[in-house]
Amino acid sequence: MTTLYELEQHDDFIARHIGPSDADTQAMLQTVGAESLDALINSTVPASIRLNAPLAMDGSRTETEVLDYLKQLAMQNKVNKSYIGMGYYDTIVPPVILRNVLENPGWYTAYTPYQPEISQGRLEGLLNYQQMITDLTGMDIANASLLDEATAAAEAMALCKRSNRLKTDKFFVDAELHPQTIDVLKTRAQYFGFELIVGNPHTDLAQHEVFGVMLQYPGTSGAVGDIAALIKQAHDKKALVCVASDLMALVMLKAPGTLGADVVFGNSQRFGVPMGFGGPHAAFFATKDAFKRTMPGRVIGVSIDSHSKQALRMAMQTREQHIRREKATSNICTAQALLANMAGFYAVYHGPEGLRKIAGRIHRLTSILAKGLQQKGVELANDTWYDTLTLNVGEQQQGVLYQYAVDAGINLRKLDADKLGISVDERKTGADIAQLFNVLLGESHGLDMAELDTAVTAEGFGGIPSGYARDTDFLTHPVFNTHHSESEMLRYLKRLENKDFSLAHGMIPLGSCTMKLNATAEMIPVTWNEFANMHPFAPNEQTVGYRAMIKELEDWLVEVTGYDAISMQPNSGAQGEYAGLVAIRRYHESLGQGHRDVCLIPSSAHGTNPASAAMVNLKVVVVECDDNGNVDVADLRAKAEKHADNLSCLMVTYPSTHGVFEQDIVEICEIVHQFGGQVYMDGANMNAQVGISKPGKFGSDVSHLNLHKTFAIPHGGGGPGMGPIGVKAHLAPFLSSHVVSPPDGIAPGNSAVSAAPYGSGAILPISWAYIKLMGTEGLQRATEMAILNANYMMQRLSAHYPVLFRGANGRVAHECIIDIRPLKAASGIDESDIAKRLMDYGFHAPTMSFPVAGTLMIEPTESEPKEELDRFCDAMIAIREEIRKVQDGEWPADNNPLVNAPHTLDDLTQAWERPYSQAEAVFPAGVSPTAKYWPTVNRIDNVYGDRNLVCSCPSVDSYR
Ligand SMILES: *Cc1c(COP(=O)(O)O)cnc(C)c1O
């Protein structure tokens, strides 16, 4: 009999995370011809890499236990009132956005909008965001987000270099940039071979010939400098100018675009996205029309569908940088779509008038603070400001006042040895400023808030220098002037959400992207106050809980991967690649082998691999694959030997992006080591390894983990992500630290790769909770079931579609590629027709044409139940039969349900003159009229959108 204890312990999260029941598992094993899960894994995964013991971790815990324990950790954080600023500000997330976007799986579980017909909602949200950025910055075009402000700065610097013909490699950086931005620029500049000159541009710029200049407006000290004069000075010398800025300040300040800036970038966090100990937030990036085709990141554009109706899509998709591989100018892939949407909605919700009120109140409070402090003889380092003051308090007072503030529950910023910084934000009130007076001046200061207010109002506030008040309109588009009541906002958000396909509708079987369950219990802690509202540079005493949680997560990831150390800094897989390659370069430099600069990459690799290699100035040498999709070991050996003197590393994905466990992986790693190289193992496919093999134990030196794939962080419609890296001990001294707040356990001193020491802290509880809920047994089981689900689908589909690659014993790993090229040759129907037709059947398409053109790559993950796998296979098989009708001439090649897909409700209202019925169009086999997902637009014309590039909001009329 079950004991009471067992009953209590057994809430069985594992069984709810994993789709198939035990009975289903047995049936599926039968289909694939394996006696047991163990037998399947034995016949799939090379014995040479198999673990012979379970992971040394705890067992599975219940959701209640996990949340209770995590709450205890969270309570060890102390969330003070933050005046630290430095690019991170307290904000009020409008509750209607908090609950209906940030906490809503309809938004957070969607995939990157590569299939625009089922993504119109988030595409509209992102277009709003781009419009908001172009309006506030005064630039021509903006992208739909980068990872953080500091990496956006690095991208801006790179854009300056490639967009101008000056021969110099010098780049001027205003010392008024946030220190973490300069830190990340340092890392990036080193491998591009740029020399950074950090100084005061007003006095120093004239002495240097530079290809670009980076300014910050307002500066990190709060000063609103005369950037117009500097921009002119730089342009006279043919240098390009990038301006780091702040959206809230830009509501009141002259737009940098109107002053001639070439690039404007920054963090959109304070538009309604919590600080989250550093992220996730969307960095913005805007530029001039002339540079639009070399701008990094994804850009949303307007196009038309097959009924000539307006529809949105990602513009210039084929120009996405990582697709250009080693010719790429940036490696960005996953960005910050969910957070960009939130920031855009914040602007939709408040509108220009609301934003003016918020921004104006912040400035007014800052001016009151300035006035009061000045009256009491406190010296300000800046005589201009928007929301930030720097006080010259002297060395002795700095520590004393800082501590008074902490004792009162307030965090100030320490600058240099003798200054304090204060940044005011949306959450602060007159009472907060009065409290600051008490803390800084003592309670008998005698200042009167009302008098100060009257005085600064009469003076017109006085912080913004003449000529720098905003003089251009913004957010005039109707979308920013309509949804101001909560009813309207709620309905607008719901209307957009309803257009989009997410995991709330059905499976998203994306090869290489691991769209698994993001369990609700894992998501809940993200918006807890103790996690959400922490400043990334809060003092360590206040972040005890955060750091304890992160330490546990790191220890688990060490156990899972077999590495010795983890760096949590990178904000995406691609950033992890970059961070790992930087560590390899630093390691080689430490051995006096800094010349090693050849990176071997198999032809099957994800585009971010060669793009990242290019960013650290490695020369990419492509290694061929054999007919079975495996790395050609002879070719690898030949190339490693040929480049032995200069071999830096191999970048290899395991199991490979061809969906198989290569048998020779151990030998492959040995060859690279033999010739002095390091092995970078792309860990995007860790979902096929957790609990059954450890890359750090079979030859790899460093990997990134996509926490937003294997470890349950949702994709957010194109971000956020987290790409921590694991390294062997010899690489640990070369991990990135952080100039402002060095992360625990990392050797201090190395410059950073991200703006925040632990990347996006606020989403780490998701992966933490996933691991805690699953435990040793659940993690291993998930991997085994991911492999079973993939083999089951492969088995069912293989009778209808050729499977491109198989590994040992005819097995695939956790994903498989089906080849559409023969079908296309026979019928004219291609992979994208199948992808669009799947929408009519209520599915998101698999990965299209990656890593092999003309194929579909299917990854079911362990979370999908057998019913869903069968529903998908049935749809694919029905589609195969439809293709046969085209092949047989029953349906014309240019008028059939495949080439006309997807079908919309709108189709049903048009005169119907097609060789198939309306029912066949919208309710094909297996689709129930009562459970139908409706694409909202017809097939979108990609070419039209790229030829007529429009990346701003169309007028409302044009939507009608
Ligand atoms: C997803 C993926 C990456 C890139 O990760 P991002 O988080 O999108 O930057 C790299 N390699 C492989 C194999 C991937 O699947």
The ligand as a Gaussian input file, in Angstrom:
#p B3LYP/6-31G(d) Opt

LIG

0 1
 C       19.269000      28.439000     -31.238000
 C       20.621000      28.065000     -31.661000
 C       21.703000      28.960000     -31.554000
 C       21.539000      30.418000     -31.215000
 O       20.937000      30.695000     -30.010000
 P       20.240000      32.106000     -29.751000
 O       19.814000      32.038000     -28.359000
 O       19.123000      32.253000     -30.711000
 O       21.260000      33.162000     -29.984000
 C       22.956000      28.489000     -31.867000
 N       23.152000      27.238000     -32.291000
 C       22.129000      26.365000     -32.438000
 C       22.404000      24.987000     -32.923000
 C       20.832000      26.757000     -32.134000
 O       19.817000      25.905000     -32.305000

